[in-house]
Amino acid sequence: MYEWVIIGGGIQGVTLAVYLLKTGKEKVDTLAIIDRNHEPLANWKRNTKMISMPYLRSPSVHHLDVDPFSLQSFCKKGYYHKRTAFYGPYKRPSLEMFNDHCEHLVNDLSIKETWVQGDVQGALKTNEGWKVHLKNGREIQSKKLVLAIGIGEQLNIPDWAIDLDSQSLGRIYHIFDETMPEFDAMKTPITIVGGGITSIHLALRLSELYPSQVTLLKRHPFRIHDFDSDPGWLGPKRQNAYRNESSFVKRREDILNARHRGSIPHDLYIKLINRVKSESLAVIEGEVARCEVKNSDVQLFDYDGKIIAKTGTVLLATGYLSSLPGGEWIKPMIETMELPCAECGYPIVTKALQWGPDLYVTGALAELEMGPIARNISGARQAAERIVKYS
């Protein structure tokens, strides 16, 4: 039996594992991380590579290690040039260096030895702790259980996109769909649907590969913000008032109002505008209501029935659904154990992020306690601090 089992080996789960190991609270042989992927941070690596994100949006002190300045120290010890390792006044780290730093932590702490690859089918509370059932028939037992799952498997696919996929296979994909083929296998021209940071990175990459063959279709004017929420949410300036709020309905409203959804930093906006000026990329505004395939072209129509675009392939950069992650097996657990949830369906947890007996959450599941930063790297760090300190 393990002392701790973490379900989810993404940014949230690996950050907690790092904190548990580095603070000496646990050892490698008392910890297990369950994830359906073959290695830590697999989704993160795939998604950021897919859109060719050169720099993170967050500053250098946001990473997976305990020491806030660990990434800066890592930079000095490595072969990275200071001019390219960080970008801008907030010292946003390059993706390459950030990923190398993550890999260093994983190797240095032997986190791969804790890895259990598999899909979770359910989790059951026992007298000794927890028993996690995997779809392959394996059972994992632990004294404490942490749910570090996110919304990454809940792709937001509009109804019209589902209709198009049923009409003609291979003409539309969500950018984070694992079954998506290589770009060179797609029919050009390509239309990207979305107006946030993912769509912009993708548009910049594809317009380099296929100049004048890429269109970015967005519903709203560009929303320019350095970060995806006010930096005041990182500390007591915003957090204190939020945690003093007793209404979880109001907390959910605060989260929704605080997040700059679909926003992009100013430097990315400038790159996009320059690409448009060079005519290697087109940007149009409109909202798709329906689509059809005609004469081998995909035609996208707005709500007035007008054609917005004719294209070869549609790529959705429409993000994720915000519904409760892990619903397939978490909802039965909620009902069986009568775990407290707010009206929005998300967990009501303690200051220690404890949801039930020896049951903890981090990431999206912890956002009614952690606030709008919960899903970010900074939220992963603060959640790990709390769990390690109070559990």
Secondary structure, DSSP 8 states (H G I E B T S, - for coil): -EEEEEE--SHHHHHHHHHHHHTTS--GGGEEEEESSSSTTHHHHHHHHHTT--B-SS-TT-SSSSSTTHHHHHHHHSS--HHHHEETTTTEEBHHHHHHHHHHHHHHTTGGGGEEE--EEEEEE-SSSEEEEETTS-EEEEEEEEE---STT-B---HHHHHHHHHSTTSEEETT-TT---GGGS-SSEEEE--SHHHHHHHHHHHHHSTTSEEEEESS--EE-SSSS-GGGGSHHHHHHHHH---HHHHHHHHHHH--TTEE-HHHHHHHHHHHHTTS-EEEE----EEEEETTEEEEE-TTS-EEEEESEEEE---B--S-TTHHHHHHHHHHHT--B-TTS-B---TT-EEETTEEE-GGGGHHHH-TTTTSHHHHHHHHHHHHHH-
